[in-house]
Amino acid sequence: MEKYFDVGSLVVIGITFFLFVLALLVKGATHDLLLEAGVFLVSVKLIMMGYKTKKEHERIFAELQAIRQDSKKQKKEQV
């Protein structure tokens, strides 16, 4: 699980889910349930976007490392 989410994301998911279940038990299946479900879904979507951003940053960083290595190799060949 840590491969996909960091500790902070897991804590946010856990707290949000706990509060969603608590609201469901306290309020029951009323109109407010839709609001609580919306809040839960927004939290999950933000965490998913954070994961995608992290993966994209890792890809860009790997490309930059490759460019640096190529640049160093070219400088050595020129000297």
Residue pairs with C-beta under 8 A, 6 or more apart in sequence:
1 10
4 51
5 13
5 47
5 51
9 47
9 50
9 51
12 43
12 47
13 43
13 44
13 47
16 39
16 40
16 43
16 44
17 40
19 36
20 36
20 37
20 39
20 40
23 32
23 33
23 36
24 33
24 36
27 33
27 36
